Amino acid sequence: MELILQQMPVVLKALNVGFLQTLKLFFVTGLGAIPLGLVIAFGSMSRFKPLSWLTRLVVWVVRGTPLMIQLLIIFYFPGMVLGKNIWGSGEAGRFTASAIAFIFNYACYFSEIYRGGIQSIPAGQQEAGLVLGMTKSQIFFRVTLLQVIKRIVPPMSNEVITLVKDTALARIIALQEIIWAGQAFLKGSHGISGAIWPLFFTAVYYLVFNGIVTVALGRLEKRLDYFR
């Protein structure tokens, strides 16, 4: 116990640095994937069949393959084809590749949630809006979208919580997120070798962060109760 207390400052410092990287990847993914998912959803619902088929094929491939494989392909494949690393060197390059992989992966998942929410709205509402002289864009933003938001919050919440934990996969390309930081103590990267207890601390970080996200999303869902 005394040894653990002596090591604690070094461990917490390293874990805090890794957790900040995790937070950064989480928020960048959310900011990119949420709007991109809506664009992809519109593509999959397009009346232009080639666009619809292509979009659904891409979504099927992304949802049907592991995110870890997608990370490896996005990070290494351009360099193997072009003969140079397009992402740049160092931590910044690895973060950029990770962010692109996460954004595209989660946008595809979000697109299916959006599509299900939009298609669940009765068609009669759009017909009524057209009778009242509203344009299709007005009907979507003033009538459909508000109801869709209420319906998609629960499934989106599950995906967001999954995203918190999936950020750990970024260590496959050596991005120094929180689990990478905790695992480094097993390898002696911080002058401490063979210590497994820092990995348990990483679970606490994830648990607290997921708790905060769950509470925030729960409050959002309650605020949307007036649509019932």
Backbone as CSV, one residue per row, in Angstrom:
resi,resn,N_x,N_y,N_z,CA_x,CA_y,CA_z,C_x,C_y,C_z
1,MET,0.821,-1.205,0.000,0.000,0.000,0.000,0.860,1.262,0.000
2,GLU,1.926,1.231,0.768,2.809,2.397,0.827,3.448,2.675,-0.533
3,LEU,3.800,1.595,-1.250,4.393,1.753,-2.576,3.376,2.368,-3.543
4,ILE,2.135,1.931,-3.428,1.085,2.463,-4.299,0.884,3.950,-4.048
5,LEU,0.890,4.346,-2.790,0.729,5.763,-2.452,1.883,6.597,-2.989
6,GLN,3.074,6.020,-2.997,4.221,6.731,-3.545,4.105,6.894,-5.062
7,GLN,3.542,5.879,-5.709,3.409,5.911,-7.169,2.202,6.718,-7.634
8,MET,1.263,6.986,-6.740,-0.005,7.613,-7.091,0.137,8.915,-7.875
9,PRO,0.975,9.882,-7.465,1.076,11.142,-8.233,1.484,10.930,-9.685
10,VAL,2.445,10.021,-9.908,2.906,9.743,-11.277,1.778,9.109,-12.087
11,VAL,1.065,8.173,-11.468,-0.009,7.466,-12.154,-1.138,8.426,-12.524
12,LEU,-1.572,9.240,-11.559,-2.681,10.152,-11.813,-2.321,11.188,-12.883
13,LYS,-1.087,11.641,-12.871,-0.653,12.610,-13.880,-0.740,12.004,-15.278
14,ALA,-0.261,10.772,-15.430,-0.298,10.100,-16.732,-1.730,9.797,-17.162
15,LEU,-2.561,9.347,-16.211,-3.947,9.037,-16.539,-4.733,10.289,-16.906
16,ASN,-4.452,11.387,-16.245,-5.137,12.647,-16.574,-4.812,13.095,-17.993
17,VAL,-3.545,12.950,-18.379,-3.150,13.303,-19.743,-3.876,12.408,-20.749
18,GLY,-3.913,11.108,-20.469,-4.605,10.170,-21.351,-6.101,10.431,-21.403
19,PHE,-6.683,10.809,-20.261,-8.126,11.065,-20.214,-8.487,12.316,-21.009
20,LEU,-7.630,13.315,-20.986,-7.870,14.515,-21.791,-7.891,14.174,-23.283
21,GLN,-7.024,13.263,-23.685,-7.022,12.817,-25.088,-8.315,12.077,-25.400
22,THR,-8.785,11.271,-24.446,-10.041,10.550,-24.612,-11.205,11.526,-24.753
23,LEU,-11.245,12.535,-23.890,-12.300,13.545,-23.958,-12.277,14.280,-25.295
24,LYS,-11.092,14.622,-25.738,-10.937,15.344,-27.004,-11.474,14.508,-28.161
25,LEU,-11.121,13.224,-28.187,-11.593,12.339,-29.253,-13.106,12.171,-29.185
26,PHE,-13.646,12.086,-27.985,-15.091,11.933,-27.793,-15.848,13.134,-28.349
27,PHE,-15.444,14.324,-27.978,-16.169,15.523,-28.400,-15.996,15.800,-29.894
28,VAL,-14.795,15.579,-30.418,-14.588,15.774,-31.850,-15.449,14.797,-32.645
29,THR,-15.531,13.555,-32.190,-16.366,12.558,-32.860,-17.829,12.964,-32.835
30,GLY,-18.297,13.408,-31.670,-19.686,13.837,-31.564,-20.008,15.004,-32.474
31,LEU,-19.139,16.003,-32.491,-19.368,17.192,-33.310,-19.372,16.865,-34.802
32,GLY,-18.575,15.871,-35.193,-18.523,15.506,-36.602,-19.574,14.496,-37.007
33,ALA,-19.825,13.501,-36.152,-20.693,12.384,-36.528,-22.175,12.734,-36.491
34,ILE,-22.592,13.607,-35.576,-24.024,13.920,-35.456,-24.563,14.603,-36.711
35,PRO,-23.939,15.677,-37.222,-24.454,16.253,-38.474,-24.196,15.381,-39.700
36,LEU,-23.036,14.709,-39.751,-22.731,13.859,-40.896,-23.715,12.697,-40.984
37,GLY,-24.129,12.188,-39.832,-25.105,11.102,-39.819,-26.422,11.506,-40.460
38,LEU,-26.834,12.764,-40.249,-28.072,13.246,-40.850,-27.928,13.335,-42.373
39,VAL,-26.767,13.783,-42.838,-26.508,13.849,-44.280,-26.562,12.452,-44.894
40,ILE,-25.929,11.483,-44.221,-25.932,10.107,-44.726,-27.346,9.539,-44.727
41,ALA,-28.142,9.886,-43.701,-29.531,9.419,-43.642,-30.328,9.936,-44.831
42,PHE,-30.145,11.212,-45.182,-30.817,11.762,-46.351,-30.375,11.039,-47.617
43,GLY,-29.092,10.683,-47.702,-28.594,9.947,-48.852,-29.238,8.583,-48.980
44,SER,-29.381,7.885,-47.839,-29.977,6.547,-47.875,-31.469,6.581,-48.184
45,MET,-32.132,7.732,-47.922,-33.569,7.865,-48.205,-33.829,8.572,-49.530
46,SER,-32.769,8.901,-50.258,-32.912,9.634,-51.509,-33.744,8.851,-52.529
47,ARG,-34.514,9.579,-53.317,-35.288,8.947,-54.380,-34.416,8.634,-55.593
48,PHE,-33.221,9.182,-55.596,-32.252,8.852,-56.656,-31.605,7.521,-56.284
49,LYS,-32.053,6.456,-56.890,-31.708,5.103,-56.474,-30.204,4.816,-56.418
50,PRO,-29.400,5.235,-57.424,-27.958,4.963,-57.318,-27.340,5.544,-56.050
51,LEU,-27.754,6.778,-55.679,-27.242,7.394,-54.455,-27.717,6.632,-53.226
52,SER,-28.979,6.259,-53.212,-29.531,5.504,-52.084,-28.834,4.168,-51.912
53,TRP,-28.641,3.437,-53.012,-27.991,2.116,-52.944,-26.534,2.244,-52.502
54,LEU,-25.839,3.233,-53.046,-24.436,3.430,-52.680,-24.303,3.788,-51.201
55,THR,-25.159,4.685,-50.741,-25.108,5.092,-49.336,-25.386,3.919,-48.414
56,ARG,-26.397,3.145,-48.751,-26.742,1.996,-47.901,-25.654,0.922,-47.934
57,LEU,-24.990,0.783,-49.075,-23.885,-0.166,-49.162,-22.739,0.257,-48.244
58,VAL,-22.396,1.549,-48.274,-21.324,2.063,-47.420,-21.688,1.874,-45.944
59,VAL,-22.923,2.201,-45.587,-23.375,2.039,-44.201,-23.313,0.573,-43.790
60,TRP,-23.705,-0.318,-44.690,-23.674,-1.754,-44.396,-22.255,-2.233,-44.137
61,VAL,-21.313,-1.780,-44.971,-19.911,-2.184,-44.806,-19.347,-1.649,-43.493
62,VAL,-19.603,-0.389,-43.198,-19.056,0.216,-41.979,-19.645,-0.422,-40.732
63,ARG,-20.951,-0.678,-40.735,-21.592,-1.285,-39.566,-21.256,-2.766,-39.438
64,GLY,-20.865,-3.380,-40.553,-20.599,-4.815,-40.530,-19.161,-5.198,-40.298
65,THR,-18.281,-4.210,-40.169,-16.866,-4.500,-39.916,-16.423,-3.849,-38.609
66,PRO,-15.449,-4.427,-37.921,-15.017,-3.880,-36.626,-14.378,-2.502,-36.772
67,LEU,-14.656,-1.643,-35.826,-14.062,-0.305,-35.804,-12.535,-0.391,-35.721
68,MET,-12.024,-1.395,-35.038,-10.576,-1.557,-34.921,-9.935,-1.751,-36.290
69,ILE,-10.565,-2.579,-37.146,-10.051,-2.798,-38.492,-10.107,-1.508,-39.298
70,GLN,-11.193,-0.759,-39.144,-11.329,0.512,-39.857,-10.244,1.491,-39.442
71,LEU,-9.919,1.522,-38.165,-8.838,2.377,-37.678,-7.512,2.019,-38.338
72,LEU,-7.209,0.739,-38.377,-5.948,0.284,-38.969,-5.881,0.612,-40.454
73,ILE,-7.008,0.408,-41.162,-7.025,0.683,-42.605,-6.855,2.172,-42.879
74,ILE,-7.601,3.003,-42.151,-7.528,4.447,-42.375,-6.140,4.988,-42.040
75,PHE,-5.509,4.443,-41.019,-4.200,4.961,-40.606,-3.071,4.462,-41.507
76,TYR,-3.101,3.165,-41.871,-1.962,2.583,-42.588,-2.150,2.513,-44.111
77,PHE,-3.379,2.329,-44.581,-3.593,2.075,-46.012,-3.124,3.228,-46.908
78,PRO,-3.437,4.492,-46.594,-2.957,5.575,-47.482,-1.442,5.594,-47.623
79,GLY,-0.733,5.319,-46.530,0.724,5.297,-46.596,1.247,4.162,-47.440
80,MET,0.564,3.012,-47.404,0.990,1.863,-48.199,0.745,2.100,-49.684
81,VAL,-0.332,2.841,-50.016,-0.668,3.095,-51.415,0.133,4.257,-51.975
82,LEU,0.195,5.355,-51.219,0.858,6.568,-51.695,2.343,6.608,-51.383
83,GLY,2.774,5.730,-50.487,4.194,5.704,-50.132,4.591,6.740,-49.109
84,LYS,3.606,7.430,-48.523,3.918,8.397,-47.475,2.735,8.495,-46.515
85,ASN,3.021,8.914,-45.298,1.995,9.029,-44.273,1.262,10.358,-44.424
86,ILE,0.016,10.315,-44.899,-0.735,11.551,-45.140,-1.216,12.207,-43.848
87,TRP,-1.184,11.474,-42.753,-1.705,12.005,-41.496,-0.671,12.841,-40.736
88,GLY,0.553,12.772,-41.141,1.588,13.492,-40.402,2.139,12.617,-39.286
89,SER,3.218,13.052,-38.713,3.879,12.250,-37.681,3.416,12.665,-36.287
90,GLY,3.723,11.815,-35.331,3.469,12.152,-33.937,2.027,11.945,-33.513
91,GLU,1.745,12.423,-32.329,0.434,12.244,-31.709,-0.666,12.939,-32.510
92,ALA,-0.368,14.105,-33.083,-1.371,14.847,-33.843,-1.849,14.052,-35.054
93,GLY,-0.937,13.388,-35.748,-1.312,12.584,-36.901,-2.172,11.397,-36.512
94,ARG,-1.801,10.729,-35.435,-2.590,9.587,-34.977,-3.977,10.029,-34.519
95,PHE,-4.057,11.194,-33.889,-5.362,11.693,-33.441,-6.244,12.020,-34.634
96,THR,-5.681,12.650,-35.659,-6.458,12.992,-36.849,-7.035,11.746,-37.509
97,ALA,-6.206,10.715,-37.670,-6.676,9.464,-38.273,-7.761,8.818,-37.410
98,SER,-7.556,8.833,-36.104,-8.552,8.261,-35.191,-9.866,9.015,-35.275
99,ALA,-9.796,10.345,-35.292,-11.010,11.159,-35.340,-11.804,10.893,-36.612
100,ILE,-11.119,10.793,-37.756,-11.809,10.532,-39.025,-12.476,9.165,-38.999
101,ALA,-11.769,8.161,-38.483,-12.341,6.813,-38.407,-13.560,6.786,-37.495
102,PHE,-13.455,7.417,-36.346,-14.569,7.434,-35.391,-15.754,8.216,-35.944
103,ILE,-15.489,9.376,-36.541,-16.581,10.201,-37.068,-17.358,9.443,-38.138
104,PHE,-16.645,8.831,-39.081,-17.324,8.133,-40.170,-18.066,6.903,-39.656
105,ASN,-17.465,6.170,-38.741,-18.100,4.979,-38.185,-19.394,5.332,-37.457
106,TYR,-19.305,6.302,-36.556,-20.488,6.649,-35.767,-21.529,7.398,-36.592
107,ALA,-21.103,8.127,-37.622,-22.071,8.791,-38.503,-22.952,7.763,-39.190
108,CYS,-22.369,6.620,-39.554,-23.147,5.563,-40.196,-24.167,4.961,-39.230
109,TYR,-23.764,4.775,-37.985,-24.712,4.270,-36.981,-25.800,5.305,-36.709
110,PHE,-25.411,6.561,-36.548,-26.387,7.619,-36.297,-27.360,7.762,-37.465
111,SER,-26.874,7.547,-38.692,-27.730,7.714,-39.867,-28.911,6.753,-39.834
112,GLU,-28.667,5.527,-39.365,-29.756,4.559,-39.277,-30.762,4.959,-38.202
113,ILE,-30.278,5.567,-37.130,-31.185,6.054,-36.090,-32.018,7.209,-36.628
114,TYR,-31.362,8.123,-37.329,-32.085,9.239,-37.952,-33.136,8.732,-38.930
115,ARG,-32.722,7.796,-39.778,-33.629,7.273,-40.804,-34.857,6.629,-40.172
116,GLY,-34.631,5.832,-39.132,-35.753,5.204,-38.450,-36.678,6.228,-37.809
117,GLY,-36.076,7.273,-37.218,-36.889,8.313,-36.585,-37.705,9.098,-37.594
118,ILE,-37.096,9.452,-38.721,-37.794,10.230,-39.750,-38.921,9.409,-40.373
119,GLN,-38.640,8.151,-40.670,-39.645,7.319,-41.323,-40.767,6.885,-40.378
120,SER,-40.567,7.078,-39.070,-41.614,6.724,-38.110,-42.688,7.805,-37.985
121,ILE,-42.408,8.990,-38.527,-43.394,10.072,-38.477,-44.476,9.803,-39.519
122,PRO,-45.748,9.845,-39.130,-46.836,9.562,-40.086,-46.776,10.462,-41.318
123,ALA,-46.971,9.883,-42.490,-46.926,10.648,-43.739,-48.039,11.679,-43.818
124,GLY,-49.110,11.449,-43.063,-50.230,12.379,-43.079,-49.862,13.770,-42.600
125,GLN,-48.856,13.853,-41.733,-48.433,15.162,-41.243,-47.824,15.991,-42.373
126,GLN,-47.050,15.347,-43.234,-46.451,16.067,-44.360,-47.543,16.504,-45.344
127,GLU,-48.508,15.639,-45.565,-49.607,15.983,-46.469,-50.416,17.146,-45.915
128,ALA,-50.630,17.151,-44.596,-51.370,18.248,-43.972,-50.597,19.555,-44.096
129,GLY,-49.265,19.484,-43.943,-48.442,20.678,-44.074,-48.485,21.240,-45.476
130,LEU,-48.481,20.370,-46.467,-48.547,20.816,-47.864,-49.881,21.484,-48.159
131,VAL,-50.964,20.938,-47.561,-52.290,21.534,-47.734,-52.330,22.936,-47.139
132,LEU,-51.592,23.136,-46.026,-51.558,24.443,-45.372,-50.628,25.426,-46.084
133,GLY,-49.978,24.987,-47.137,-49.121,25.873,-47.905,-47.673,25.902,-47.457
134,MET,-47.269,24.972,-46.600,-45.889,24.922,-46.144,-45.020,24.218,-47.185
135,THR,-43.755,24.626,-47.249,-42.806,23.942,-48.133,-42.311,22.682,-47.438
136,LYS,-41.658,21.804,-48.221,-41.146,20.558,-47.632,-40.076,20.840,-46.577
137,SER,-39.242,21.849,-46.804,-38.219,22.191,-45.815,-38.854,22.733,-44.542
138,GLN,-39.913,23.534,-44.662,-40.611,24.051,-43.479,-41.263,22.918,-42.700
139,ILE,-41.860,21.978,-43.417,-42.487,20.832,-42.755,-41.444,20.032,-41.985
140,PHE,-40.272,19.839,-42.610,-39.242,19.026,-41.955,-38.724,19.704,-40.689
141,PHE,-38.353,20.982,-40.793,-37.716,21.657,-39.659,-38.710,22.093,-38.575
142,ARG,-39.954,22.379,-38.941,-40.919,22.882,-37.966,-41.852,21.817,-37.406
143,VAL,-42.015,20.732,-38.145,-42.948,19.689,-37.716,-42.244,18.359,-37.459
144,THR,-41.541,17.861,-38.472,-40.961,16.520,-38.381,-39.758,16.459,-37.450
145,LEU,-38.815,17.391,-37.595,-37.540,17.311,-36.881,-37.714,17.293,-35.372
146,LEU,-38.616,18.122,-34.851,-38.820,18.185,-33.402,-39.314,16.844,-32.853
147,GLN,-40.184,16.189,-33.600,-40.679,14.881,-33.165,-39.596,13.811,-33.298
148,VAL,-38.794,13.924,-34.348,-37.705,12.965,-34.562,-36.707,13.040,-33.417
149,ILE,-36.358,14.249,-32.991,-35.387,14.423,-31.900,-35.855,13.686,-30.656
150,LYS,-37.138,13.824,-30.329,-37.684,13.148,-29.157,-37.559,11.631,-29.281
151,ARG,-37.793,11.104,-30.469,-37.809,9.651,-30.651,-36.412,9.043,-30.713
152,ILE,-35.433,9.831,-31.155,-34.105,9.246,-31.337,-33.193,9.433,-30.134
153,VAL,-33.614,10.231,-29.143,-32.734,10.467,-27.994,-32.345,9.167,-27.278
154,PRO,-33.283,8.243,-26.967,-32.865,6.995,-26.278,-31.852,6.169,-27.050
155,PRO,-32.093,5.848,-28.353,-31.066,5.066,-29.061,-29.765,5.841,-29.271
156,MET,-29.853,7.163,-29.467,-28.636,7.966,-29.605,-27.848,7.950,-28.299
157,SER,-28.557,7.950,-27.166,-27.884,7.908,-25.869,-27.047,6.651,-25.728
158,ASN,-27.600,5.522,-26.178,-26.849,4.261,-26.116,-25.583,4.334,-26.959
159,GLU,-25.684,4.920,-28.151,-24.518,5.032,-29.022,-23.472,5.970,-28.437
160,VAL,-23.915,7.059,-27.808,-22.982,8.009,-27.206,-22.219,7.350,-26.051
161,ILE,-22.914,6.578,-25.234,-22.259,5.875,-24.123,-21.276,4.839,-24.667
162,THR,-21.658,4.160,-25.745,-20.742,3.212,-26.379,-19.508,3.929,-26.916
163,LEU,-19.718,5.126,-27.452,-18.599,5.918,-27.976,-17.574,6.220,-26.887
164,VAL,-18.043,6.524,-25.682,-17.128,6.811,-24.570,-16.150,5.657,-24.382
165,LYS,-16.678,4.433,-24.438,-15.834,3.258,-24.212,-15.035,2.877,-25.453
166,ASP,-15.603,3.130,-26.629,-14.903,2.770,-27.870,-13.659,3.608,-28.117
167,THR,-13.567,4.767,-27.477,-12.363,5.586,-27.658,-11.104,4.826,-27.270
168,ALA,-11.268,3.798,-26.438,-10.121,2.985,-26.026,-9.492,2.255,-27.208
169,LEU,-10.264,2.037,-28.282,-9.737,1.317,-29.443,-8.649,2.109,-30.162
170,ALA,-8.595,3.417,-29.910,-7.606,4.250,-30.598,-6.176,3.867,-30.233
171,ARG,-6.011,3.131,-29.154,-4.653,2.737,-28.766,-4.054,1.738,-29.752
172,ILE,-4.898,1.151,-30.629,-4.396,0.188,-31.604,-3.422,0.851,-32.573
173,ILE,-3.550,2.175,-32.768,-2.590,2.899,-33.605,-1.715,3.807,-32.733
174,ALA,-1.590,3.419,-31.454,-0.680,4.066,-30.498,-1.103,5.480,-30.113
175,LEU,-2.410,5.800,-30.248,-2.875,7.070,-29.700,-2.875,6.960,-28.187
176,GLN,-2.299,7.923,-27.516,-2.076,7.816,-26.076,-3.304,8.263,-25.287
177,GLU,-4.398,7.468,-25.419,-5.589,7.750,-24.627,-5.435,7.113,-23.253
178,ILE,-6.488,7.063,-22.467,-6.348,6.728,-21.047,-5.940,5.275,-20.812
179,ILE,-6.478,4.329,-21.579,-6.087,2.936,-21.361,-4.643,2.714,-21.800
180,TRP,-4.228,3.381,-22.863,-2.820,3.315,-23.272,-1.942,3.809,-22.132
181,ALA,-2.370,4.888,-21.464,-1.595,5.433,-20.349,-1.532,4.452,-19.190
182,GLY,-2.672,3.802,-18.887,-2.673,2.830,-17.794,-1.852,1.602,-18.115
183,GLN,-1.918,1.146,-19.355,-1.171,-0.044,-19.771,0.334,0.216,-19.800
184,ALA,0.715,1.485,-19.977,2.138,1.833,-20.046,2.871,1.487,-18.748
185,PHE,2.146,1.468,-17.632,2.795,1.150,-16.362,3.159,-0.330,-16.262
186,LEU,2.459,-1.171,-17.030,2.842,-2.584,-17.087,4.181,-2.750,-17.809
187,LYS,4.419,-1.852,-18.783,5.621,-1.956,-19.605,6.781,-1.135,-19.061
188,GLY,6.523,-0.376,-18.016,7.598,0.420,-17.429,7.898,1.711,-18.165
189,SER,6.930,2.208,-18.966,7.170,3.418,-19.750,7.337,4.666,-18.887
190,HIS,6.822,4.628,-17.673,6.914,5.785,-16.771,7.864,5.512,-15.605
191,GLY,8.732,4.554,-15.789,9.654,4.208,-14.717,9.061,3.257,-13.699
192,ILE,7.836,2.823,-13.944,7.154,1.870,-13.059,6.750,0.678,-13.912
193,SER,7.300,-0.483,-13.644,7.012,-1.657,-14.471,6.255,-2.710,-13.669
194,GLY,5.396,-3.456,-14.369,4.676,-4.564,-13.752,3.532,-4.146,-12.856
195,ALA,3.114,-2.873,-12.899,2.020,-2.401,-12.043,0.708,-2.478,-12.817
196,ILE,-0.211,-3.336,-12.372,-1.490,-3.496,-13.059,-2.584,-2.630,-12.455
197,TRP,-2.390,-2.170,-11.212,-3.459,-1.436,-10.540,-3.847,-0.131,-11.232
198,PRO,-2.964,0.543,-11.983,-3.430,1.747,-12.693,-4.539,1.474,-13.706
199,LEU,-4.584,0.225,-14.234,-5.643,-0.102,-15.183,-7.016,-0.059,-14.521
200,PHE,-7.076,-0.414,-13.243,-8.345,-0.350,-12.525,-8.799,1.100,-12.363
201,PHE,-7.839,1.997,-12.240,-8.168,3.412,-12.129,-8.784,3.927,-13.422
202,THR,-8.349,3.368,-14.563,-8.932,3.809,-15.835,-10.423,3.482,-15.888
203,ALA,-10.813,2.357,-15.278,-12.230,1.987,-15.233,-13.031,3.031,-14.462
204,VAL,-12.433,3.578,-13.414,-13.113,4.612,-12.626,-13.335,5.866,-13.469
205,TYR,-12.336,6.241,-14.250,-12.470,7.407,-15.136,-13.647,7.207,-16.098
206,TYR,-13.695,6.029,-16.730,-14.776,5.752,-17.669,-16.128,5.722,-16.967
207,LEU,-16.168,5.126,-15.786,-17.426,5.014,-15.046,-17.971,6.391,-14.683
208,VAL,-17.100,7.270,-14.210,-17.532,8.622,-13.837,-17.990,9.398,-15.070
209,PHE,-17.208,9.313,-16.137,-17.560,10.045,-17.358,-18.873,9.542,-17.935
210,ASN,-19.059,8.215,-17.964,-20.317,7.658,-18.455,-21.484,8.065,-17.571
211,GLY,-21.242,8.176,-16.259,-22.291,8.621,-15.349,-22.734,10.039,-15.668
212,ILE,-21.769,10.909,-15.925,-22.081,12.304,-16.270,-22.861,12.368,-17.574
213,VAL,-22.411,11.600,-18.571,-23.088,11.588,-19.876,-24.508,11.050,-19.733
214,THR,-24.686,9.992,-18.944,-26.008,9.396,-18.742,-26.963,10.381,-18.094
215,VAL,-26.492,11.089,-17.075,-27.339,12.080,-16.391,-27.717,13.213,-17.348
216,ALA,-26.741,13.692,-18.126,-27.000,14.787,-19.064,-28.027,14.382,-20.123
217,LEU,-27.880,13.177,-20.666,-28.819,12.710,-21.685,-30.191,12.428,-21.089
218,GLY,-30.217,11.968,-19.839,-31.491,11.746,-19.164,-32.254,13.045,-18.966
219,ARG,-31.548,14.106,-18.606,-32.194,15.409,-18.450,-32.707,15.937,-19.788
220,LEU,-31.934,15.697,-20.852,-32.379,16.113,-22.177,-33.664,15.400,-22.557
221,GLU,-33.732,14.109,-22.260,-34.924,13.334,-22.590,-36.139,13.843,-21.818
222,LYS,-35.952,14.219,-20.562,-37.065,14.753,-19.764,-37.542,16.093,-20.299
223,ARG,-36.609,16.900,-20.790,-36.992,18.214,-21.318,-37.791,18.096,-22.599
224,LEU,-37.659,16.940,-23.259,-38.402,16.717,-24.496,-39.723,16.006,-24.248
225,ASP,-40.096,15.828,-22.972,-41.347,15.132,-22.647,-42.584,15.849,-23.153
226,TYR,-42.477,17.155,-23.407,-43.664,17.889,-23.843,-44.135,17.478,-25.225
227,PHE,-43.345,16.655,-25.934,-43.796,16.169,-27.233,-44.762,14.992,-27.098
228,ARG,-44.893,14.471,-25.889,-45.794,13.320,-25.697,-47.256,13.741,-25.797
